[in-house]
Amino acid sequence: MAVRYEVVGTNRLGKQLVHEYASEELAPGDVVYVDGRFWLVVELDGTRATTVPAGYRITLRHPDGREEHGIFRRWRADAPHIGHMFSTVEDGAPIAWEILERTFARDDAGEPFVDFVAQRDFGEIESLPNHELEHALDASDSDVPAGVLATLERAQEGGFRAELVALDAGEEPDWEGAARFLDSLVLDEIGDELLEQCGVDPNSDPRDAWLATVQERLRADLAAFRGDIESNHDEIEEWDFLDGRVFVSVGSLDDESDPNSGHGWMCRLVDSDVLGAGGFERIRKSSFLPS
């Protein structure tokens, strides 16, 4: 039987949000989707659930007991789950993993997140699943660019979140397609989280100005993103990997709303699907592993 909860969280503008949410019994570590955003339940007081923006990482537990932690990622609809299978590259060959555990954890700064623990899958399978890029990069593999390893290590050690997108081999960005998609956005397609990321205050700004504010922010983001990857890569890192091109940004939760942050550009352009319309694919499961 469903229970009616009061889900409490704080948005990017520092305003407390309270929503009703009907669900089976919740527990700390559960993730709920309310008003266009994912929230991680941190504490329960009766039917009042205190939440924070949801994030996760994947931990690889090797057969010898050694654990290898991945980078923190923002929770999106394609987040992994118990039973999710993927592969990594080891000594130049793919090996299979399966997520068997999901735990509620905190990082060194006390920030809560979901930790997915994966173990080797030695069963016979016809084809290996796609690999998770952040676990496919073995420091002992001389084929991996040093910049890739340094970026992901910096994100992991600093407790930052990373956003990655890719272009397939030989593919160039479709900037005109991205711009057309941006111009065609309608307000009903824009969730509250993206509104706030783009600088809209739904509680005080007139509704008829929201769409123009979002589009103006995204146009500036797209121009900044393009300018950066076509010049000095001051904000967005790029590397060639297995014939494809990979782009990464690293930053904090606050950076996702910062108009001057490359991580903010990337997050907003990914969340709005503008980069997707331009041919960029968000990486969680990479398709770069050779068949």
C-alpha positions, 0 to 999 in steps of 0.5 A: 500500500502506498504511503504519502510522504512529504519530500523536503529538499533545497533547490539551487536558489537556497529555497526549501521545496516541499512536495507530496510523494506517494510510494511504497515505504521509503528508506535512507538511500532511496532516490525519488523523482519529483518535479523534474529532478532526482532526490536522494532520501537522507533522513526520515521523520515519520512521513517527512523525507529530507533529501539532497540532489542525488548522485552515485558512483560505481565501485569495482570489487575485484576477486582478491577483495581490492576495491576500485572507486569510480568518479561521482556522477549526477543521477539521471534516468540512465543511472545503473541498478542492481543487475546492471551489467557492463564491461571494462578493459583489462590488459587490452581485453574486455571483462564483464561485471555485474552490479550486485549491491547498492548502499547508502554512503557518504564521502570524506566530506560527509556528503551522501551518495549511492554506492553501487558495488560491482563484482566480476561476472565469470558466466558464459555470455554471448556478448559483453556489455558496453564498458563504463569509461571511467573504469575502462581506463587502466593506468597500466595501459600505455594506450590510454592518454595520460590526460584521461587518467589525470582528469578522472583521478582529480575528480575522484580525489576531490569529490567532484562530479564529472560529465562526459560526452562523446562524438563517434569516430569521424563525426563532427559536431552539428552546431546548426542542429543544436541551435535549431533544437535550442530555438524549438524548445518549449516550456513544457519540456524544461524541468524545474532543475534546468530552469534553476540551472539557467538562472530562473527563479520560478517563485519571483520571475514572471512565467512568460519570461522563463523560456527566453531566459533559458534559451538565452542562457543555453545559447551562451553556453553553446557558444562558450562550449564551442569556443572552448573546444575549438580553441584552448580547452580552458574549461572542457578537456578533450582526448582521442580514445579508440578512434572517438573524441571524448569531452569531459568537465569536472565540477561541484554541484554549485558549478552546475548553475554557474554561467562562467563554469565549463562544467555548468555549460556541459551540464545544462547543455546535456540536461536540455538535450542541446548537445544531443541534438548536436551529435554528442552522446552522453557517456555512462555506457560507452560504445567505444569498446571494439567488437 
